[in-house]
Amino acid sequence: MKTKAKTNEPPDHKRIGQIQELFVISQEVGSGFPIFLPKGLILREQILSYIVEEKKKRGYQFVWTPHIAKSAIYKKSGHWKKYDAMFNPMELDKESYVLKPMNCPHHFQVYLARPRSYKELPLRISENGTVYRYEKSGEVNGLLRVRALTIDDTHDFVREDQIAGEIDNVLELIEEIYQTFGFKKYRAQISTRHSKEKSKYLGSEEVWEKSEKALVDAVEKRGMKHSIEEGEAAFYGPKIDFMVDDSLGREWQLSTCQLDFNQPINFDMTYINESGEKERPAILHTAFLGSVERFIGILIEHLAGAFPIWLSPVQVKILPITDRNVEYSNKIIKRLRDEAIRAELDDRSETLNAKIRVAQKEKVPYMLILGDKEQQNSSTSIRLRNGENKNNIKIEDFIKDIKDKVENKSLDL
C-alpha cells in the first residue's frame, strides 16, 4: 500500500532560501556563518535600508565600529564575567583582544569622544553592526541561530526626565515596523530581576525599581498587551521583549528595549546640566529587528517566501513565448531596470508553462508574458504569482503601478 506524500508542510526558510537562492551555509566557512547570495543580499539590504530611513526620520545618527576590541572593555562593562558566549580572546601587541559579542561598549566610546551638554540629549546612536557569539553546534540553525549576527543596534543616551518620552518613541517605531512587515499580533514581555537573587544584577535597589517602573508605565500608556517575567532581566537592567505571532501562529521574540542606569556608572559617562554640574545619562539599548539574520529567517517562513513587491529580490520575471519575442523582451527588461525595477529574463528554450512553473516556485510577484500580440501592441500580459491574469497592459501603466506599490511598502500585489 502506497503512503501519500505529506502536503501543506510548514514553510522552511532553509528550503525556501535554497529555491530562491538567498543564502548558503558552507561547511568550509563554518556552521553558523551564513553567506548571503546576490538575491539574499537584495532582501537584506531592502530591510536594512527601510530601518535606516525610519531611524533617520527620528533623529538617529549612524556610526561604524570595528569587529574586535580589547578584552578589558568587556571587563569594564561587566560582560566578561556575566556573558558566556564570547569567542576565545586573541593576542595582539601583547594585549588581549576579543571578537565583539555586542556593540554597546563601542557605542559608549562615541558618547565619550568629547564632553556632552544637556542640550545634546537625547543622543541617538545606531549601527547595523555584526557581532560574534559562540552558539553551541547543536543549537545553530540556518538563519535562526547563527554565530555571526548583525544587530540593528541603537543606543539612546537620555536625561532622566526624557526616559518616558524616549521609550514611547521606541515603542511607536516598533509598532510601525510590525505593521510594515505584516506582523499583526504581538505582545510586550517585561523582564525584571529575580526578587530572591538580586545579587546577580548590577546596580542599586533604587535604580532597579525606577527602571522597571519606567518600562511598565510606557507599555501601559500605549495600551499594549503585556506580561511581567520575573528573573529574565539582563544583568545591567530590565528590558521589554516583543513576542510576535507569525502567519502559522508560532510566537517569536523580535524587538528588545533595555533601560540601563548602570553602564553610565561603569564608563563614567556624564553631561553638564542646566546648572553647569555633572549628571549621568541613562541609556536605552534597543534592537528593533534583533538579529537581522534571524529576522530574515522568520520573515521567510511568515510569508512562505512570497515577499511583498518592495522586498522581492526579483520583482518581475519576463517570459518570452518564442525566440522571436526575445528582442522585444530585452527592450522591456532594459526599460524596467532603468526604473530601478528588479527584473530577470527567462529566455530558455522551454515551454511557457515550464517557465511559469519555475517563476511561481520562486514566488516571483509578477510574470510578464510577451508574445507576438504583446510585441505588436507594445504591451504585456501579466500573470501574478497567485495565478491571476491581466491582459493587454501598457508597460508604462505597469511601471507606474509597481513603483507606487514599492513606494508605499504595499503588502498586496
N, C-alpha and C positions, 0 to 999 in steps of 0.2 A: 504494500500500500504506500503510495507516494504522499509525502507530507507537503503541505502548502508552504510556499515561501512566506516569510514574515513581511507584512506590509505596514505602512504608516509608522516605521521606526522613528524615534525621536531624532531630530537633526543633530549630526555630529560635526562640530566645527573642523575637526581634522580631516574628515572625508570631504566636506564641502570645500575646505581650503585646498585640497588636492585637485578637485574637479575644476575649481575656478583659478587655480594657480596663484594662490595668495601667499603662501609661506611654505617653508620646508624645514624639517628638523633633520639636520645632518649629524650622524653619529661621529663623523670625522671632526666636526666642530665641537660637538658635545651635547649631551642631554640637558635640556633646559635653556638652550641658547638658540632660539628660533631665528631663521633668516627670512626676511620679508622679500618676496619676489616682486617684480615690477608692478603687477596688478595689486598685490597686497600693500605695497608702499603707497599707491594712489589712495587706497581706502584709509590707511593710517594717516596720510597727510591731510586728507579731507577732514577727518575727525579733529586732528590737532589744529588745523587752520581755523576751524569753527571755534574751538575752545580759545585759541589765542585772540581771535577777533572779539569774542564776547568779553574776555577779561580786559582787553584794552579799552573797551567801551566803559568799563567800570574802574578805570584808573590803575590797572596793574602794569608794572614795568617788568620787562623780561631781562634775565641775565643768563650767562652761561658759566658753568663751573666745571673744573676738571673731575675726572673719574676716580682719582685717588686723593688721599690726604694723609697727613701724619697720624699715626695711631693715637698720639697724645690728645688730639682734638676730640676723639670719641671717649677718652678717659675723662676729659673735662666736662663733656656733655652728660656723662653717666651711662652712655650706651655700652661701654666696654664690659662692665660687669652685669648689666641688665639685659643685654641683647645677645642671643646665642646663634645668630645666623650669619655672622661675619666670615668671610674667607680668611685663611691664614695670612698674617702680615708678611711683607717682603722688606728687605733691607736695601736702602738707597743712601749713599753717603754716610754710612754707619748710623742711620736713623731708621726707625720702624715706620713703614707706611702700610696702608690697607686700602683695598678697593672700597669705595664708599657704599655703605648699605642704606644710606638715606642722604638727602640733600640739606637737611636742616643746618648742620654746623657750617657748611659752606655759605648758606644764605645769611647766617649770623655775621659772617665777615663783611658782607655787603653793608649791613647796618652799621658795623663798627668801623667802616672805612674812614669816617670823619665824625665829628661831634654833631649831634642831632638836636633840633629845636622842636618844641611842641607844635609849631606851625606846620611841620613836615608830616605829622601823623594824622591819619593812618598812612603808613608807608607800606605799599602793597608790592611784594616781590614775587615773581613767578618764574618757573623754568620747567620745560619738559625734559627732565633730567633722568638719565639712565643710571640705575643703581644695581648693586650686585649682592645677592643673598644666597647663602648655601642652603638650598632646599634639599631634603633627603631624596635619593634617587627614586624611591617608591612613591613619592608624592608629586614628582614632576609630571605634568600632564598637558601636552600640546601648548596652547597659549594660556591656559587657565592657571597654570602654576609653573613659573619659569625662574631661572636663576639670574637672568639679565632683564630687568623690568624698567620700563620708562614710566615715571610718575609725573602727572601734570601738577607739580608741586607749587603751592602758594604759601607764603608766609606774610601775614598781616601784622605789622608792628603798630600797636594802638595804645592810646591813653586809656586809663581805666574807665573814664566816662564815655568812651567810644565803643566799648565792648558790645553792648546790646545792639547798637545800630550796625556794627560791622558783621556780627553773626547773622542779623536779619538780611543783610546784603548777600551773604554767602548762601543762605537758605533760598533766597529768591533766584539766584543763578542755578542752584541745584535743581529747583523745580523747572526752570526754563530748559535745562539740558534734558531732563527726563521727558518733557513734552516733545522736544525736537526729535529725539530718537525713538519715540513711540512707547516708552515705559509709562503705563497708566496707573499702576498700583504700586505704592511704596509706603514705607513707614520709617520712623526715626527710632533708633535704639541708642539710648543714652547710657554710656558706660561710666560707672562711678567706682570708687575704691571699695575694697572688701572691708567691711566695718571691723572685722576681727584680725585683719592682717595689715594694719596701717603702716607698719614699719617697712613694708616693701616699697613704699612710694616716697618720692622726694617732695619736700615742701611742708609747710606748717598746716595745722588743722584749719586755721582761719582762711588761708589761701585756698585749700581744697573745698571748703564749704562755699566760699564765694564763687569759685569756678563752676562747681556743679549746679548751683542755683542759676547762674547766668545761662547755662545751656538749656535747662528745663524751661526757664522763662521765655527764651527765644522761640523754642519749638511750640510752646503753648500759645504764644502770641500769634503765630501763623496758622493755628488750628490744625497742626499736623498730628496724625495718629502716631503715638509713641509709647515706648515702654522703658523701664529702668532696669539695667543689667548690672547688679552689684558685683564688683570684683573684676570687671572687664576693662577698666581704665588702663591707659598707658601709664608707665611708672612716673611720668612727669606731669600728668594732668588728665582730667576727664575728657571724654570725646563723645561725638554723635556719629554713629554709623548709620548709613541709609540702606535699608533692606528693600530690594526691588524684585517684584514678580515678573518673570518673562512670560512669553505667549503660551508656554506649556505649564504655567502655574508653579514653576520652580522659583525659589527665593535665592537671591544673590546679594552679597554685600558689595556696594559700589562706592559711593562717596563717603568721605570721613572728614570730620572737622574737630580738631582738638584745641582746647584752650590751655595755655601754658603760662604760668607765672614763675616757673622755676628756672628755665633756661636763661632768662634775662639776669638772674642772680648768678648762675654758673659762669656766664660770659661777661658779667659786669656791664650789661647794657644800660645806658641811661639816656635821658634827654633833658634839655633845660626847659623848665616850665615857665609859666607867665611871670612868676616872681623871681626868675633868674636862678632857681635852685634845681638840683638834680633830682629826677624821679626815674623810676624804672617803667619801661613799657610792658605790656602783656603781648603775647604772641598767639595768633590763630594759625595753626598748621592745618591746611586744607588740601585735600586731593579730590577734585570734582569727579574725575573718572576712576581714580585709584590707579592701579596698574593699567597702562594703555593696552598692553598685550592681552591682559585678562578681559578688559572691557570689549576688545575686538572679538575675542572668542565667545563671550556671552552674547554680543550683538549678532554674530553669525548664526548662532543657534536660535536666538529670539526671533530673527527674521527668516530663518531657514535658508539663508543665503540670498534672499530676494531683497536686495538693498534698494532703498528709495533712489530716485534718479540722481540726486545730488551726491550720493555716496558711491554709486556703482562704478567700479573700475572701468568697465566697458558699458557705456550708456546706450550705444547704438551698434547693432551688427548689420552690415549691408550684405544682402544676399542677391547677387545677380542670377537670373533664371537661366541664362545661356551665356556662352562665351562672347557673343556679340553685344551683350549688355555690360561687359566689364569696363569698357572705356567710359561709359556714362556713370558707372558706379564709382570709378576713380575720381571723376569730377565732383560727384556728390560727397565723397569722403573728404576731399580737399576743402569743400565748402563748409562742411561740419567742423573740421579741425581748425579752420580759420576763425570759427566762432567759439573755439575752446570747448567743443563738444567731443567727448572721448568716443571715437568710433573705430571699428575694425571692419575689414573687408574679408569675406569668405568667398574666395574665387576658386575653390577646389572643384575638380571635375566630379562633383557629386550631384545627386538629385536635390531639388529644392526641399523636399520633405526631410531628407537626411540633414541638410544644413539647418533647417528649423529645429530638428530634434536636438542637435548639438547646442544651438543658441538657448533653447529652453532649459536644457540640462545645466547650462552655465548661468541660468537665471538673468540673462540679459534683458533689460526692461523693454527695449524697442528693437524690432527687426524690420528693416526697410527692404521690401521685396521689389526688385527692379527688373522689369521685363520690357518687351517691345512697346507695349502700350504706355507704360510709365515714361519710357525714354522719349517717345513721340510727343507726349503731353508735358514734358519737363515736370513730372510729378512723381509720387511714390505711393505704393500700397504699404500699409503699416500693420504688422502683427505684434500685439502686445504679448508679454510672457504669460498672461493669464488666458491666452487663446483668442482674445477679441481681435477682430479685423477691422481696419479702416481703409477705404479705397479712395484713389484719386485725390490725394492730399498734396497741396503745393509745398514745395520744400521750404519756402520762406515761412509759411504758416507753421510748419512742423518745428522749425528752428525757434520761432518766437515762443511757441508753447513749451518747448523743453527748457528754454532759458528762463522763462517765468517760473517753472516748477523748481529749477535749481536755485534761483534767487530766493524763493520763498521757503526753501527747505521742505518742499511738499513730501508727504509720506505716500501720496497717491499718484498713480500714473495718469 
